[in-house]
Amino acid sequence: MHNSQPYLCEQQRVARKFKPLLENAVRAVVLKDSQSHALLNVADLGCASGANTFFVIATVVDTVKNTCQEFNRATPDLQIYLNDLVGNDFNSLFKGLSKIQFQNENMSCFVMGAPGSFYGLLFPRNSMHFLHSCYCIHWLSQVPPGLTSEEGLPLNKGTIYISETSPPIVSKTYLSQFQKDLSLFLSCHSKEMTSEGRAVFILHGRSSEDPTGFLRQFLFAMGLIEEEKLDSFNVPYYIPSKEEIIDIVEKEGSFTIELIETSIDHIVDEQDMDIQSKARKIAKNFRCFSEPVIAYHFGNAIMDKLYDKIACNLTERLATKTCEQVSISIVLQRKATVTK
């Protein structure tokens, strides 16, 4: 049930911040062998259909071209696969791509869709040189099972994610589902990658052991939804710590961690923007990634009121505090030999 609906401007901001990370990883792929590649296969997992996808593709193309020129290597052809769920708006995505000129006298770039869940095999074995995903793999494959009692009563009553009122079993259940999903994700895609291929993943993370901070402002607004409906819903989303990710990668065993970092940024950093405008912008970003899932369960009728209330809550918060965004960036190298 992973949902790769992006933050839009927020995801674009994140992608631009981590552009040097992406460039360095692509550069390492180009230079890893003494001989030039004739073809490089690249995939963007959870690509959605916005401008962020075009930015990623342009960065990969430019990095490959510039690296080959710098080291006097033959420029390979690029084959770029854009992956998302089958319901993604691939029509809009490829209409946008048609406006970009990828081909030149030195290299050709072929772009194609690869619909399907990234919690499974997508490509032939030993075919992919580089994988990228931005703000997607914190979406779980499903709502964690085990959030109801044997009698069918909700264990996470009054909330839609891990909160201060959630019993300990809720956070354990969410973590267990994330461990299962990320292990499956790594296992599947390691099979698809060439020996020592690389991957760059950026995801929503947390900087402390406390898992309850996510969607706190959102939860305050859920009073618009009747209690019974609210208790029937839990978000298929998990915000991991860096330590949790390291533990999963090491136990799964297919990749070596080249780099993993946690960064904290203000969600809105425009100094000349008033508090209400900042709150509306943050609420809009929340809406971009959360509305499809929320509306599917509760209907579209309350969406405007819901996000207006979130904006009001944020206005009060921003009067005394800042809203911060925690990201975890990770660069993985596939191990030369992986026993499966």
Long-range contacts (C-beta under 8 A, 24 or more apart in sequence): 1-139, 1-140, 1-141, 1-142, 1-143, 1-236, 2-46, 2-85, 2-117, 2-118, 2-119, 2-136, 2-137, 2-139, 2-140, 2-141, 2-236, 3-85, 3-139, 3-236, 3-289, 3-292, 3-293, 4-46, 4-47, 4-48, 4-84, 4-85, 4-88, 4-135, 4-136, 4-139, 5-48, 5-288, 5-289, 5-291, 5-292, 6-48, 6-50, 6-52, 6-135, 6-288, 6-289, 7-135, 7-285, 7-288, 7-289, 8-50, 8-52, 8-285, 8-288, 9-285, 10-267, 10-285, 10-288, 10-325, 11-50, 11-52, 11-134, 11-135, 12-50, 12-51, 12-52, 12-55, 14-134, 14-135, 14-202, 14-325, 14-327, 15-52, 15-55, 15-56, 15-134, 15-202, 16-55, 17-263, 17-265, 17-327, 18-134, 18-200, 18-202, 18-327, 18-329, 19-59, 21-200, 21-202, 21-259, 21-329, 21-331, 22-56, 22-59, 22-60, 22-63, 22-132, 22-200, 23-59, 23-63, 24-331, 25-130, 25-198, 25-199, 25-200, 25-258, 25-331, 26-59, 26-60, 26-63, 26-64, 26-67, 26-130, 26-198, 27-63, 27-67, 28-198, 29-129, 29-130, 29-197, 29-198, 30-63, 30-64, 30-67, 30-68, 30-73, 30-76, 31-67, 31-71, 32-196, 36-68, 36-73, 36-74, 36-76, 37-76, 37-129, 38-74, 38-76, 38-77, 39-76, 39-77, 39-78, 39-79, 40-64, 40-76, 40-77, 40-78, 40-79, 40-129, 40-130, 41-79, 41-81, 41-123, 41-127, 41-128, 41-129, 41-130, 42-78, 42-79, 42-80, 42-81, 42-128, 42-129, 42-130, 42-131, 42-132, 43-80, 43-81, 43-82, 43-83, 43-114, 43-122, 43-123, 43-128, 43-130, 43-131, 43-132, 44-80, 44-81, 44-82, 44-83, 44-132, 44-133, 45-83, 45-118, 45-122, 45-131, 45-132, 45-133, 45-136, 45-137, 45-189, 46-83, 46-84, 46-118, 46-133, 46-134, 46-135, 46-136, 46-137, 46-139, 47-82, 47-83, 47-84, 47-88, 47-93, 48-84, 48-88, 48-93, 49-84, 49-88, 49-89, 49-90, 49-92, 49-93, 49-96, 51-96, 52-134, 53-82, 53-93, 53-96, 54-96, 54-97, 54-100, 56-132, 56-134, 57-97, 57-100, 57-102, 57-109, 57-111, 58-100, 60-130, 60-132, 61-102, 61-107, 61-109, 64-107, 65-104, 65-106, 65-107, 68-106, 75-106, 75-107, 76-107, 77-107, 77-108, 77-109, 77-110, 78-102, 78-107, 78-108, 78-109, 78-110, 79-109, 79-110, 79-112, 80-109, 80-110, 80-111, 80-112, 81-111, 81-112, 81-113, 81-114, 81-122, 81-123, 82-111, 82-112, 82-113, 82-114, 83-113, 83-114, 83-115, 83-116, 83-118, 83-122, 84-115, 85-115, 85-116, 85-117, 86-115, 86-116, 88-115, 90-115, 117-141, 118-185, 118-188, 118-189, 119-181, 119-184, 119-185, 119-188, 120-184, 120-188, 121-188, 121-191, 121-192, 122-188, 122-189, 122-192, 123-192, 124-192, 125-191, 125-192, 126-191, 126-192, 126-193, 126-194, 126-195, 127-192, 127-193, 127-194, 128-189, 128-192, 128-193, 128-194, 128-197, 129-193, 129-194, 129-197, 129-198, 130-197, 130-198, 130-199, 130-200, 131-189, 131-193, 131-197, 131-198, 131-199, 131-200, 131-201, 132-199, 132-200, 132-201, 133-199, 133-200, 133-201, 133-202, 133-203, 134-201, 134-202, 135-202, 135-203, 135-204, 135-289, 136-203, 137-181, 137-182, 137-185, 137-201, 137-203, 138-203, 138-204, 138-205, 138-237, 138-238, 138-239, 138-240, 139-236, 139-237, 140-177, 140-178, 140-181, 140-236, 140-237, 140-238, 141-177, 141-181, 141-184, 141-236, 142-177, 142-236, 143-234, 143-235, 143-236, 144-173, 144-174, 144-176, 144-177, 144-234, 144-236, 145-173, 145-177, 146-173, 147-173, 147-234, 154-231, 154-232, 156-231, 156-234, 157-231, 158-227, 158-230, 158-231, 159-219, 159-222, 159-230, 160-215, 160-218, 160-219, 160-222, 160-230, 160-233, 160-234, 160-235, 161-214, 161-215, 161-219, 161-234, 161-235, 161-237, 162-211, 162-212, 162-214, 163-212, 163-216, 163-219, 164-212, 166-212, 171-211, 171-212, 174-211, 174-238, 175-211, 175-238, 175-240, 175-244, 177-238, 178-238, 178-240, 178-244, 178-248, 179-244, 179-248, 182-240, 182-245, 182-248, 182-249, 182-252, 183-248, 183-251, 183-252, 186-248, 186-249, 186-252, 186-254, 186-255, 186-332, 187-252, 187-254, 187-340, 190-254, 190-255, 190-334, 190-335, 190-338, 190-340, 191-338, 191-340, 193-334, 194-334, 195-334, 195-336, 195-337, 196-333, 196-334, 196-335, 196-336, 197-333, 197-334, 198-258, 198-331, 198-332, 198-333, 198-334, 199-255, 199-331, 199-332, 199-334, 200-329, 200-330, 200-331, 200-332, 201-329, 201-330, 201-332, 202-327, 202-328, 202-329, 202-330, 203-240, 203-327, 203-328, 204-239, 204-325, 204-326, 204-327, 204-328, 205-239, 205-240, 205-241, 205-242, 205-245, 205-262, 205-326, 205-327, 205-328, 206-239, 206-240, 206-241, 206-326, 207-241, 207-262, 207-264, 207-326, 208-241, 209-241, 211-239, 211-241, 213-239, 214-239, 215-290, 217-286, 217-310, 217-313, 217-314, 217-317, 217-323, 218-286, 218-290, 218-310, 220-309, 220-310, 220-313, 221-306, 221-307, 221-309, 221-310, 221-313, 222-306, 224-302, 224-305, 224-306, 224-309, 225-298, 225-302, 225-306, 229-297, 229-298, 232-297, 233-297, 233-298, 235-290, 235-293, 236-293, 239-326, 240-328, 242-328, 245-328, 245-330, 249-330, 249-332, 253-335, 253-338, 254-334, 254-335, 254-338, 255-332, 255-333, 255-334, 255-335, 256-332, 256-333, 256-334, 256-335, 257-330, 257-331, 257-332, 258-331, 258-332, 258-333, 259-329, 259-330, 259-331, 260-328, 260-329, 260-330, 260-331, 261-328, 261-329, 261-330, 262-326, 262-327, 262-328, 263-326, 263-327, 263-328, 263-329, 264-324, 264-325, 264-326, 264-327, 265-324, 265-325, 265-327, 266-322, 266-323, 266-324, 266-325, 267-323, 267-324, 267-325, 268-323, 275-315, 275-318, 275-319, 276-311, 276-315, 278-314, 278-318, 279-311, 279-312, 279-314, 279-315, 279-317, 279-318, 280-311, 282-311, 282-314, 282-323, 283-307, 283-308, 283-310, 283-311, 283-314, 286-310
